[in-house]
Amino acid sequence: MKELTPEERHVMHEGGTEPPFSGKYVDNHEPGVYRCKQCGNMLFTSDTKFDSGTGWPSFTDPAVAEHVGTRTDADGMRTEVFCKNCGSHLGHVFDDGPAEKGGKRYCINSVCLDFEKERSI
């Protein structure tokens, strides 16, 4: 498991949230794969990422459904998204995503992610 910064620990282990528009992947449009910062599990791909205008990286669905779990958040009002491999909190999922892509918006904190740029052949 990777050593985390205090901010990464707060978000991933205490259910915190990074400030909107502060994360390094909000405006990332490069092709590639987003992995869990804690364990390296593949979570999302750039082809499902979209600009939601919310200030956090947003995806229509996970890269591998078995890698991403959901549960009712501690406040009972939202659906939390977590990494099934290590249990780390990643963000939340909402039903206001693009209708033509299934209507989901996985709103994920950048500090929970590592980005692996697609390599050209």
Buried (B, 14 or more C-beta within 10 A) or exposed (E): EEEBEEEBBBBBBEBBBBEEEEBEBBEBEEEBBBBBBBBBBBBBBBEBBBEBEBBBBBBBBBBEEEBBBBEEBEEEEBBBBBBBBBEBBBBBBBEEBEEEEEEBBBBBBBBBBBBBEEEEE
